[in-house]
Structures are given as structure tokens and as C-alpha cells.
Amino acid sequence: MELKLVVLIASAAGLLGIALGYYLRLIIALGKKGSMELEIKEMEFAAKEGAKKITLRAQEEAAEVLKEARADLREKEDKNKKTEERLIKKEDLLDRRQQDIDKEAEELKGKIAEVRRIKEKVEGLEGTKQEELQRVARLSEEEAKSELMGNLEAKYEQDILSRIQKLEKTGEEKLERRAQEILTSAIQRLGNAVTADVLTTQVSIPSDDIKGKIIGKEGRNIKAFERATGVEVIVDDTPGTITISSFDPIRRQVARVALENLILDGRIQPAKIEGAVEKAQGDINKVIKEKGNQAAYECGVMNLDPRVLAILGRLHFRTSYGQNVLQHSIEMSHIAGMIAEELKANVAVAKAGALLHDLGKAVDHEVQGTHVEIGRRILQKFGVSEEVIKAMQAHHGEYPYETVESIIVQTADAISGSRPGARRDSVENYLKRLAELEAIATGSKGVEKAYALQAGREIRVFVRPEEMGDLEAKNLARDIAERIEKELKYPGEIKVTVIRETRVIEYAR
């Protein structure tokens, strides 16, 4: 019972404590709420005061900005007004000028029409004048002109000839002086004479008994030799020599070396022939490589592909008109370098183009096409520079002259090929060229006779003086030279000399 009472009292005390705590908390919360409302009211009041101040300051600033904007607007309006007035004045001025231009244009149109009428009138008068002159003179304009020119030529022939000769001499002297300086310098600096080294196809033998060994029993030795070398061996009655024939100069040289070695050995049989030919091929290949390297080193042309040098070395066994092509190319390279140096051109390109200009001749019997085209393809294949290819490809006129060096290479080719003793023609070509030269000259009107001299490098034409004057003789020389250029192919230069000689013969009896 007491326990229940204690529990009941404790419960009542707890409830009372809770109620008292809640009441106290409520009182405290109400106190805090009042103070917070007071603070909020104070803050609201302060905010309103601050807003009023900000509003007043903003209104003042806005008024100031508005005042400045109005001032700027008035200033811009003044400027626009002045600009508008200025533009109006300019438009008025342009209108006045346009009116003046239109007026002048109308006046010009009238003047042009008047000039046209005057011109037509003058042309009509000129035509009437020409017709009247032709009627009176009974000659047309062309006939009168021809007769007048003929009379003037007849009357002033000597003066015309003197004037032409003076002009030609003055111009030629200036051009020849500079050309002679360049060419003389180049030729003088290359003072060594390059002789034509034509490799013979004749093999000397110590005795005619060797011929039998070379032929062999039933011709087996000579057949084996021809099969191994690809040449034709001609054994005839000529004492002390055997002839080797082939269109390929390399084959001829291999055959020559092999045959000479067999003759020295004395044992000529098919087995020995094959070994001798193989050894000769190796020797010739070494010679080709050495010649190519020597030529490039002598000319100062570096960085060429070894295969290009090998093809270049083959030219050592190639001849053109009796001139060794490799020696001709080396000589050309030196001449081209000297000329390029004088003309401030690219010396390296000129020398390389000259050295490689006939590269295609080394294989032109094996590959289709001209030697120029073959050489171009070879150089392009082995990465030679385009400048060198342009320099070498125009030396026969198959391609245009694209660079100064291409003209220099062509000039060096002409110098090397046309100098005395450089080349030899066959007897048939020589006689044919002389006959064609004389035929061209004698086919002209007034020519009495013509003679080709100096291996076809000069032709002298004798004319009948009673049929041709000095001026006509000069024109004849020019006409013959032009016909030779158009109709004949020839190396170098051909001099045309027309001789008009008057002889008066009387007899004293």
C-alpha cells in the first residue's frame, strides 16, 4: 500500500514537473518572440531608411545622367544638322557638274560626228585623187610603187649597199666582240686537242697460220666464238688481219680482247673460247666502270648513281662521225662550264648536262627511241635532278630551251662537234653533201657556177655580172643561206660567198 502511494506521489510529482517545465518554456518562448519582433521592426525601419537614401541618390544620379544624355543628344543633333546641310550642298554641286558633263558630252558627240563627216570626205577625196593619178599615169598603186622602188634602187644602189654594210658591220662587230670574248676564253682554257679515238675492229695476227686455228675443224672454233660473243668474224685473204663486225661496240670490244688473248695463248678451242670471252667481258666491264668514274671526276660532276656512271663509261667504245662520244662529252662539259661561268649561269648544271647529253647513245641500239629520249628516261629513272635533264634534252632541238643552261649545252655541242678535225663523215655522205650544196647554189637565177670548199663548210657562188647587181648579189647570198638551212642537215656552219666579178677584155692589133 505504501509502495502504491509512493508510486502515485512520484507520478503526480513528475506530471507536475512536466507541466511546470512546459509553462516555464512557454513563458521564455513568449519573451524571446517579443524581442525578435522588436528586432525585426527595427531592422525593417532601418531598411526603409536605407532604401529611401538609395532611392534619393539613384534619383539624383538618374537626373544627372538624363541631363548629360540630353546634352549629348542636342550636340549630335547639331552635328547631324550640319552634316545634312553639307550633303545637300554637295548634291547641288554634283548636280551642277553632271549638267556640265552632259552638256560637254553632247558637244563631243557633235564634234565626233563632224570629224567623221570630214574623214569620210577626205577619204573620198583621197580615192578620187588616187583614181585621177592612176588615170593620168596609167599605172596602178602597186605598179607605181614597184617602178619607183626600182628607180630608187637603180639610182641609189651604191648608197643603199653602203648603208646596209655599215649597219651590218656595226651590229655584227658588237655581237661578235662579246661572243668572241666568251668563246675564245672557253676554247683557250681548254687548250688540249681532243683527237678522235676510233677503236678498230681489225685484229692483227702474227701469221696467216693462225687463221686456220681460229676457223677450226669444219669451222667449229669460229662458230663457237661468234655464238659466245654475238659478233661476226670475217676471215678473208687480207694478210695479217681479221675483221670483227657488229653493230654493238661493246660486243666488238669484248670479241677483240678475247680474240687477242686467244691468239697470245695459242690454244684455240671451244672450251678455251668460252673462258676467254667471259674474262674479256669482265675486263671490259672494269674498263667501262673506270672510264665512267674518270669522266665524272675529270668534269667535277659528283653524286651520280653508279649505274649512270656505268652507262656513261660505255660511251668510251662509241663513236659519232669518227669522234669518240665520251671524249666529246668530256670536252663539252669543260666548254659548257666555262661559258656558264662567263654568263653567270649554273656551272654545275651546265657541266652535268653536257657530260650526260649523249647518254642514250650507249644503249640506243638496244632501246627504241632517239638517244635524247632514251637519255631522259635513264636520268629520270636514276633520280638525276630536273635542272640537269632540262639542260641536256634540248641539244638537238627536240625539246624547247627552258633554261639558260640548255642553250649553253647546245652551244658547247656545236663548238665541240664543228671544230676542224673533230668529226669525219663517210665518203658517200661527204660527196652527197657537197653535191647538194652545189645544186642549191646553181639552181638560183643568174648563177654561173658554184664550188663547195673546205669539206662543205663554205660554198663560193659566181654570178653573171650583166644579169645581177651588187644589191641583188647580196640578196642571193641570203636566199641561198636560207635554202641551205631549210633543206640540208649539216654540223656547224656553212659560209656562203657570192662573187660578182666584171671583166673587160680588149685586144690590141
GIWOJO-V197152 format. One record per residue. NEAR is the number of other C-alpha atoms within 12 Angstrom. D_FIRST is the distance of its C-alpha to the first C-alpha in Angstrom with 1 decimal. Layout:
BEGIN
near:NEAR d_first:D_FIRST
near:NEAR d_first:D_FIRST
END
This chain:
BEGIN
near:7 d_first:0.0
near:8 d_first:3.7
near:9 d_first:5.3
near:10 d_first:5.2
near:11 d_first:6.3
near:12 d_first:8.6
near:13 d_first:9.9
near:14 d_first:10.5
near:14 d_first:12.3
near:14 d_first:14.2
near:14 d_first:15.3
near:14 d_first:16.4
near:15 d_first:18.2
near:14 d_first:19.8
near:14 d_first:21.1
near:14 d_first:22.3
near:14 d_first:24.1
near:14 d_first:25.6
near:14 d_first:26.9
near:14 d_first:28.2
near:15 d_first:30.0
near:14 d_first:31.5
near:14 d_first:32.8
near:14 d_first:34.3
near:14 d_first:35.9
near:14 d_first:37.3
near:14 d_first:38.8
near:14 d_first:40.3
near:14 d_first:41.7
near:14 d_first:43.3
near:14 d_first:44.9
near:14 d_first:46.3
near:14 d_first:47.6
near:14 d_first:49.5
near:14 d_first:51.1
near:14 d_first:52.1
near:14 d_first:53.7
near:14 d_first:55.6
near:14 d_first:56.8
near:14 d_first:57.8
near:14 d_first:59.8
near:14 d_first:61.5
near:15 d_first:62.4
near:14 d_first:63.7
near:14 d_first:65.8
near:14 d_first:67.2
near:15 d_first:68.0
near:14 d_first:69.8
near:14 d_first:71.8
near:14 d_first:72.7
near:16 d_first:73.6
near:14 d_first:75.9
near:14 d_first:77.6
near:15 d_first:78.0
near:16 d_first:79.4
near:14 d_first:81.8
near:14 d_first:83.0
near:15 d_first:83.3
near:15 d_first:85.3
near:14 d_first:87.6
near:14 d_first:88.1
near:16 d_first:88.7
near:15 d_first:91.2
near:14 d_first:93.0
near:15 d_first:93.0
near:15 d_first:94.3
near:14 d_first:97.0
near:14 d_first:98.1
near:15 d_first:98.1
near:15 d_first:100.2
near:14 d_first:102.6
near:14 d_first:102.9
near:15 d_first:103.4
near:14 d_first:106.2
near:14 d_first:107.8
near:15 d_first:107.6
near:15 d_first:109.0
near:14 d_first:111.9
near:14 d_first:112.5
near:14 d_first:112.4
near:14 d_first:114.8
near:14 d_first:117.2
near:14 d_first:116.9
near:15 d_first:117.6
near:14 d_first:120.6
near:14 d_first:121.9
near:14 d_first:121.4
near:14 d_first:123.2
near:14 d_first:126.1
near:15 d_first:126.2
near:14 d_first:126.2
near:14 d_first:129.1
near:14 d_first:130.9
near:15 d_first:130.3
near:14 d_first:131.5
near:14 d_first:134.7
near:14 d_first:135.2
near:15 d_first:134.6
near:14 d_first:137.3
near:14 d_first:139.6
near:14 d_first:138.9
near:15 d_first:139.5
near:14 d_first:142.7
near:14 d_first:143.9
near:14 d_first:142.9
near:14 d_first:145.1
near:14 d_first:147.9
near:14 d_first:147.5
near:14 d_first:147.6
near:14 d_first:150.8
near:14 d_first:152.3
near:14 d_first:151.3
near:14 d_first:153.0
near:14 d_first:156.0
near:14 d_first:156.1
near:14 d_first:155.8
near:14 d_first:158.7
near:14 d_first:160.7
near:14 d_first:159.8
near:14 d_first:160.9
near:14 d_first:164.1
near:14 d_first:164.8
near:14 d_first:164.0
near:14 d_first:166.4
near:15 d_first:169.0
near:14 d_first:168.5
near:15 d_first:168.9
near:14 d_first:172.0
near:16 d_first:173.3
near:20 d_first:172.7
near:17 d_first:174.5
near:16 d_first:177.3
near:17 d_first:177.6
near:18 d_first:177.6
near:13 d_first:180.2
near:11 d_first:182.4
near:15 d_first:181.9
near:14 d_first:181.8
near:18 d_first:178.9
near:18 d_first:175.2
near:19 d_first:172.6
near:13 d_first:172.1
near:14 d_first:175.8
near:17 d_first:176.4
near:14 d_first:173.6
near:14 d_first:175.0
near:16 d_first:178.5
near:17 d_first:177.2
near:16 d_first:175.2
near:16 d_first:178.2
near:13 d_first:180.5
near:15 d_first:178.1
near:19 d_first:177.7
near:19 d_first:181.4
near:13 d_first:182.0
near:17 d_first:179.2
near:21 d_first:178.7
near:17 d_first:179.3
near:16 d_first:177.0
near:20 d_first:174.2
near:23 d_first:174.7
near:16 d_first:174.6
near:15 d_first:171.5
near:19 d_first:169.7
near:18 d_first:170.8
near:14 d_first:169.6
near:14 d_first:166.2
near:15 d_first:165.8
near:16 d_first:167.0
near:14 d_first:164.6
near:14 d_first:161.6
near:16 d_first:162.5
near:16 d_first:163.1
near:14 d_first:159.6
near:14 d_first:157.8
near:16 d_first:160.0
near:15 d_first:159.6
near:17 d_first:155.8
near:19 d_first:156.0
near:18 d_first:158.6
near:19 d_first:156.4
near:27 d_first:153.5
near:29 d_first:155.5
near:20 d_first:157.8
near:23 d_first:154.9
near:31 d_first:153.3
near:27 d_first:156.5
near:17 d_first:157.5
near:18 d_first:154.2
near:24 d_first:154.6
near:13 d_first:158.0
near:14 d_first:158.0
near:18 d_first:160.0
near:26 d_first:158.0
near:23 d_first:160.5
near:28 d_first:160.0
near:25 d_first:158.9
near:25 d_first:159.6
near:25 d_first:158.7
near:25 d_first:161.5
near:30 d_first:161.3
near:27 d_first:164.4
near:32 d_first:164.0
near:25 d_first:166.9
near:27 d_first:168.0
near:16 d_first:170.2
near:18 d_first:172.6
near:20 d_first:173.1
near:18 d_first:172.3
near:29 d_first:168.6
near:33 d_first:168.8
near:23 d_first:169.3
near:28 d_first:166.3
near:36 d_first:164.2
near:28 d_first:165.3
near:22 d_first:164.8
near:16 d_first:165.9
near:12 d_first:166.0
near:20 d_first:164.2
near:20 d_first:160.9
near:29 d_first:160.4
near:35 d_first:160.9
near:24 d_first:158.7
near:30 d_first:155.9
near:39 d_first:156.3
near:31 d_first:156.2
near:19 d_first:153.2
near:30 d_first:151.2
near:35 d_first:152.1
near:25 d_first:152.4
near:30 d_first:155.8
near:25 d_first:159.4
near:33 d_first:161.9
near:23 d_first:165.5
near:28 d_first:168.1
near:16 d_first:171.5
near:12 d_first:174.9
near:16 d_first:174.0
near:18 d_first:174.7
near:18 d_first:172.0
near:26 d_first:169.1
near:33 d_first:166.5
near:27 d_first:164.8
near:36 d_first:161.0
near:26 d_first:160.1
near:24 d_first:156.5
near:21 d_first:154.8
near:27 d_first:151.9
near:36 d_first:152.9
near:38 d_first:150.2
near:35 d_first:151.5
near:35 d_first:155.0
near:39 d_first:153.9
near:40 d_first:152.0
near:44 d_first:155.1
near:40 d_first:157.4
near:33 d_first:155.4
near:36 d_first:155.0
near:50 d_first:158.7
near:31 d_first:159.8
near:27 d_first:157.5
near:33 d_first:158.9
near:29 d_first:162.4
near:16 d_first:161.7
near:16 d_first:160.1
near:22 d_first:163.0
near:21 d_first:161.0
near:33 d_first:160.5
near:27 d_first:158.7
near:26 d_first:155.7
near:17 d_first:153.1
near:24 d_first:154.3
near:38 d_first:154.5
near:28 d_first:150.8
near:23 d_first:149.8
near:33 d_first:152.2
near:35 d_first:150.8
near:24 d_first:147.2
near:24 d_first:148.1
near:29 d_first:150.0
near:26 d_first:147.1
near:19 d_first:144.9
near:22 d_first:147.5
near:29 d_first:147.9
near:26 d_first:144.1
near:19 d_first:144.0
near:28 d_first:146.8
near:33 d_first:145.1
near:26 d_first:141.9
near:24 d_first:143.8
near:28 d_first:145.9
near:38 d_first:142.9
near:32 d_first:141.1
near:24 d_first:144.3
near:40 d_first:144.9
near:37 d_first:141.3
near:21 d_first:141.5
near:22 d_first:144.9
near:32 d_first:143.9
near:23 d_first:140.5
near:31 d_first:138.5
near:22 d_first:135.3
near:18 d_first:132.1
near:26 d_first:133.9
near:23 d_first:132.5
near:22 d_first:134.4
near:22 d_first:135.2
near:38 d_first:136.8
near:38 d_first:138.9
near:30 d_first:139.9
near:39 d_first:141.2
near:43 d_first:142.9
near:40 d_first:144.7
near:39 d_first:146.2
near:43 d_first:148.3
near:41 d_first:150.3
near:38 d_first:152.1
near:39 d_first:152.4
near:32 d_first:155.4
near:29 d_first:156.2
near:24 d_first:159.8
near:24 d_first:160.5
near:31 d_first:157.9
near:34 d_first:155.1
near:42 d_first:151.9
near:46 d_first:149.7
near:42 d_first:152.2
near:42 d_first:152.5
near:46 d_first:148.7
near:44 d_first:148.6
near:44 d_first:151.4
near:44 d_first:149.7
near:46 d_first:146.5
near:45 d_first:148.3
near:43 d_first:150.2
near:52 d_first:147.1
near:40 d_first:145.2
near:36 d_first:148.0
near:42 d_first:148.3
near:36 d_first:144.5
near:24 d_first:144.5
near:22 d_first:147.3
near:23 d_first:145.5
near:17 d_first:142.0
near:23 d_first:140.6
near:26 d_first:138.2
near:32 d_first:140.4
near:31 d_first:138.1
near:38 d_first:137.8
near:47 d_first:141.5
near:45 d_first:142.4
near:51 d_first:139.9
near:51 d_first:141.1
near:53 d_first:144.7
near:53 d_first:144.1
near:52 d_first:142.2
near:47 d_first:144.3
near:49 d_first:146.3
near:42 d_first:143.4
near:35 d_first:143.8
near:37 d_first:147.4
near:39 d_first:146.1
near:32 d_first:144.7
near:26 d_first:146.5
near:19 d_first:148.4
near:16 d_first:145.2
near:17 d_first:143.0
near:15 d_first:143.9
near:16 d_first:144.3
near:22 d_first:146.1
near:28 d_first:145.7
near:33 d_first:143.9
near:30 d_first:141.3
near:29 d_first:140.9
near:38 d_first:140.5
near:35 d_first:137.8
near:26 d_first:135.8
near:33 d_first:136.1
near:36 d_first:134.9
near:20 d_first:132.0
near:16 d_first:130.9
near:20 d_first:130.8
near:19 d_first:129.0
near:30 d_first:131.9
near:22 d_first:131.1
near:22 d_first:132.0
near:28 d_first:134.2
near:36 d_first:136.4
near:41 d_first:136.7
near:38 d_first:137.7
near:49 d_first:140.3
near:53 d_first:141.9
near:44 d_first:141.8
near:34 d_first:144.2
near:39 d_first:147.2
near:26 d_first:149.1
near:20 d_first:147.9
near:18 d_first:145.7
near:20 d_first:142.7
near:17 d_first:142.7
near:23 d_first:142.7
near:22 d_first:139.1
near:27 d_first:139.3
near:30 d_first:141.9
near:39 d_first:141.7
near:40 d_first:142.8
near:32 d_first:146.0
near:47 d_first:146.6
near:51 d_first:146.3
near:41 d_first:148.8
near:37 d_first:151.2
near:43 d_first:150.9
near:40 d_first:151.7
near:29 d_first:154.8
near:33 d_first:156.0
near:39 d_first:155.5
near:35 d_first:157.0
near:27 d_first:160.0
near:24 d_first:161.3
near:22 d_first:164.8
near:20 d_first:164.6
near:30 d_first:161.0
near:30 d_first:161.4
near:26 d_first:164.1
near:24 d_first:164.7
near:14 d_first:166.4
near:12 d_first:170.1
near:11 d_first:169.5
near:18 d_first:166.8
near:24 d_first:168.9
near:17 d_first:172.0
near:20 d_first:170.0
near:29 d_first:168.4
near:31 d_first:171.8
near:23 d_first:173.3
near:26 d_first:170.5
near:38 d_first:170.8
near:32 d_first:174.5
near:24 d_first:174.1
near:33 d_first:171.7
near:36 d_first:174.1
near:27 d_first:177.3
near:21 d_first:175.7
near:29 d_first:175.6
near:23 d_first:178.4
near:25 d_first:181.1
near:31 d_first:180.3
near:24 d_first:183.4
near:24 d_first:181.8
near:30 d_first:178.6
near:30 d_first:177.9
near:30 d_first:174.6
near:22 d_first:174.5
near:17 d_first:172.2
near:30 d_first:170.5
near:33 d_first:169.7
near:27 d_first:168.1
near:27 d_first:170.9
near:34 d_first:173.1
near:32 d_first:176.3
near:36 d_first:177.6
near:30 d_first:181.1
near:32 d_first:181.8
near:25 d_first:185.0
near:22 d_first:185.5
near:17 d_first:187.5
near:18 d_first:184.6
near:25 d_first:181.7
near:24 d_first:181.1
near:30 d_first:179.0
near:27 d_first:176.0
near:30 d_first:176.2
near:31 d_first:176.5
near:26 d_first:173.2
near:21 d_first:171.5
near:32 d_first:172.9
near:33 d_first:171.4
near:20 d_first:167.9
near:22 d_first:168.3
near:36 d_first:169.3
near:29 d_first:166.3
near:18 d_first:164.0
near:23 d_first:165.5
near:29 d_first:165.1
near:20 d_first:161.4
near:12 d_first:160.8
near:15 d_first:162.9
near:24 d_first:162.9
near:20 d_first:160.4
near:27 d_first:161.3
near:28 d_first:159.8
near:24 d_first:160.1
near:23 d_first:162.5
near:29 d_first:165.9
near:25 d_first:168.4
near:35 d_first:170.6
near:27 d_first:173.9
near:37 d_first:176.3
near:27 d_first:179.8
near:27 d_first:182.2
near:19 d_first:185.6
near:15 d_first:188.8
near:9 d_first:192.1
near:8 d_first:195.4
near:6 d_first:198.5
near:6 d_first:202.1
near:5 d_first:205.3
near:4 d_first:208.2
near:3 d_first:211.5
END
